[in-house]
Amino acid sequence: MKTKKLLAAAAALCLCGGILPAASASAEIYGDHNGDGNVDAMDAALILQYAAYAGAGGTQTFYEFVHGSEGGDISSDDGTLTILNCNDDTLSDMIEQYRTTYPNANVEWVQVGEVGGEAAELYATYLLSGKEADLYVVQPDWALRYLNDDSLSIPLSAIGITESDYTNAYDYAMALGTNSYGELRGATALLSPGGYCYRTDLAEEYLGIDSAESMQECISDWDGFLDTASRLSTASGGSITMAASYGDLLNPFFSTPDSPWVENNVLDITPAARFIDLYMGMTQNGSLDPSVMQWTAEWTEAGIYDGTLGYFYASWCLPDNLMLEQNGGDAGNWAIVPGPEAFYWGGEMFCVAPQCNSAEEAARFLRYFTVEADSMEAFMNNYGESLGYLVNNRAAMSAFNETRHGSPLLGGQDYFAVLSEAAESIDLKAENLTVYDSAAISNLYSAIHKNADADPDTILADFIVRMQEGNPDLTVN
């Protein structure tokens, strides 16, 4: 923090006289901003100082004001755009299309790790080593640790890209790219909203539901989902579950939190308790088998042998009917609906490395795949059906969806159209995202797995222990 800001903060501290409460409208800027490990009067003074600065016409964000808006030692001196990713499943296609439009562009892909979780750990080591890097691909469930760290990322504005460029972007993607200080650091290229895929023949036989519209009406919220699950269990004599595993429920339930998991070092256990209630209700009425783990043979066979009504799938599960076919799909016997809550599961976002030395090329690449509708529509036309992702541009998706992309297993239903509407409905607030989110969901999954037949209090206690093992200073609400 710059000396003039420290002096101004000290002066403001004299005026405020002690620890100040957080204003409800300022929750996104309340916290330990001077890095001393405490949320105290000095941090409150910075907020007061920023209020005075903004009131006088200052245009910096609060984060820029406190930490400085410099974007590292970026330049356009290098002739190679270097992009880090853990695999080239989508990046190779992007680079191929980009070179078609810009044949003289020199783009290099560097593999760091083999899967997303591994990349989440290895990127930091790579970036801090000073090795060549201009852009790198992150995934939503662990992106925030990079977006929040000045040593690992810089604002998109440092290469000339701002919020005003994203008038056609989906709202939830903008939230995912915004760090804890209100600063846009992530440029989302590919979206992965999800939905509930179900067996239409079983739904009609046991529930009397004969259309996707009727199914959605029955499961438009979690109460309706639980009620429908109970009816299904009764009608089928307990032989058919509503979902193939409790793991299927996690992303729909938690991807749009109503409040942060952790705030001011306090863990909110309310979301975990609500999910445990849903889990207990479904296991007790026979509409969920707690012994079935997601992605196992038993999970797959539940669909093949009429053991489950449906699965919660992300868009990447659906290209070429990938998961539907694996899970026992017969032509026309499946349909997709948004389900009880609009959700996302995965996706790909670009960050700018602090050592970026191909800034102009980096900006052109990001505009091509995250801003410009024509090139993003072209990507959907070239690769959309093989990859399953949606691009982060309403105009591009609208144009793509004008041509029907029906799936034979879905009875001709176009899952891109359904998931485009789901993406529009995802209600995500950046201020509710924390670096603890991925660990919280993973720890809850593990707590349920270990205590599948236990009472809710035992599962919740195990969850708390797991959260505090990795974060011993966490207290519980």
Helices and strands as residue ranges (DSSP letters): H 3-16, G 24-29, H 41-55, H 62-67, E 81-85, H 91-101, E 107-111, H 116-128, E 135-138, H 144-147, G 156-159, G 163-165, H 171-176, E 187-199, H 200-207, H 212-218, H 222-235, H 247-254, E 262-263, E 266-267, H 270-284, H 297-304, E 310-314, G 315-317, G 319-321, H 322-326, E 334-337, E 344-352, H 359-370, H 373-379, I 380-384, H 385-387, E 390-391, H 394-401, H 415-425, G 430-432, H 437-450, H 456-470, E 475-476
